[in-house]
């Protein structure tokens, strides 16, 4: 079968979604020029670090994760945003849990593409097949054997189909990654395209969807010629799958991004059915959430319907504690698709009628002077979505990178100034080292040891306080829930089924994490500031500078991870037949109370552990790494400058191998 390569996008600057990144690219370009200048200076320690900063800048790739309902049109939307209307398959209902990351690179040539497809590991596959994913875990804890058997039956069928498709290689493939120097439509569909029994269709390719059951993630790198900066778009599967494994995959994808676009269908919008989706986005800052209501082309009268849909979404977010300040945009990936493909004759009568209605209200002023393709591009909402994404990247990860690089450059200039500052006397020339190299090393060691000890002490206190707060939150929730259960039993007896909303627990845990983040930030800021002040004083002392001379600035703190895991489904979130059976199996008030307490304890334990292990602990480690990197960089520059300034020239400094120092400081 001849490979079907996705049509490479042509130059269409007017349809570019991310031109708003241009201002950030200009500012980062100015920083890059400053780094190039410092990289050419005569001080090798400073030049080396300037080159390292350039590598950090070149590695900047902000990412945007798209999540939402099944069949909300995420893939069509993503294809339009990339300018490739047929890049990813959007005409099948995927069964699988693949997160597809599209890495658009301005520096790549159009003909250059590469790809990587990563499979589930043995442990991940076993968790799905043997335990039934999150649904299996919940059913097992609740003792819902009937539900567990249903899940296992479906998974057994899935496993047998996978083995039939992949043969004896099935087990060997788990944990592997397939890398390619290029990709085409056929290759993509081999790994990420699979509908129910899609592979059995007589007219389908035998390779289509071949690896889709076991593919965990797909990465595609290709040219984005209209982009001022590299950008990654992550297309996730719908979160409401049978086994809730997509929920876990989506949670992990969200952890890797600072920006989330929630894609809804105008026909469904956002309802109480989407509580799982609301739970996820409620743990992300409202500024980092954009809600895009897609498929308005399917509305009979979008002009009348859109305000009603907006009001409904706002009310649902308010009612269920979602991010009420999140920006809500409306549009049509379908319209955008045809604008990019320049295929308006294929819109269809109903879609064209909706487009005309939408245009009559929105095409005014300067927009009316554009070409038809540009007008439809704007009406599709893709330009507004791209601008919203660009603005948040500019003010979010872009601003943090800019600040970090700016501080690092300033510190390099400070070091250079300390070395070359002139005497006020007639004897002009570079400063010479005023203390012995051994004393310099010893004093820097003391500063570093003091900083690490202070950070560890502060983080230990914050961690212990956080652990206490989360334990108290669990106990308080369990106490209130059990009290409500007993009250229900006393009033209504055992025949009427009782339910309880766990949102109170999430609120308490979110509050505890916020206190932790504030405490860790306060500790980190104090330690970094004190270390910078101590290093500045050492510069002044070592080079005989005036007390009001150049000062070293502390680096910015690492960003606080969003507590995405708080949104994962737990038993109390589910309302179904299994809960009724769990309820009716109990006999006597004591049995109700004991079994319910056990269920809540076991269900909330992994939520709290996730908060500690995947949010609090990584943030503390990022704080340690920030301090270690700062101290290592300052050590290299200070001792490198001192090496050249040492008098007499024959004196040699002790070795300052970065690897050895990093091992010493990474406690």
Buried (B, 14 or more C-beta within 10 A) or exposed (E): EEEEBBBBBEEBEBBBBBBBBBBBBEBBEEBBEBBEEBBEBEBEBBBBBBBBBBEBBEEBBBBBBBBBBBBBBBBBBBBBBBBBBBBBBBEBEBBBBBBBBBBBBBEBEEEEBBBBBBBBBEEBBEBBBEBBBBBBBBBBBBBBEEBBEBBBEBBEEBBEBBBEBBEEEBEEBBBBEBEEEEBBBBBBBBBBBBBEEBBEEEEBBEBBBBBBBBBBBBBBBBBBBBBBBBBBBBBBBBBBBBBBBBBBBBBBBBBEBBBBBBBBBBBBBBBEEBBBBBBBBBBBBBBBBBBBBBBBBBBEEBBEBBEEBBEEBBEBBEEBBBBBEBBBBBBBBBBBBBBBBBEBEEBEEEBBBBBEBBBEEBBEEEBEEBEEBBBBBBBBBBBBBBBBBBBBBBEBBBBBBBEBBBBBBBBBBBBBBBBBBEEEEEEEEBBBBBBBBEEBBEBBBEBBBBBBEBBBEBBEEBBEBBBEBBEEBBEEBBEEBBEBBBEBBEEEEBEEEBEBEBBBBBBBBBEBBEBBBEBBBEBBBBBBEBBBBBBBBBBBBBBBBEEEBBBBBBBBBBEBBBBBBBBBBBBBBBEEEBBEBBBEEBEEBEEBBEBBBEBBEBBBEBBBEBBBEBBBEBBBEBBBEBBBBBBBBBBBBBBBBBBBBBEEEEEEBEEBEEEEBBEBBBE
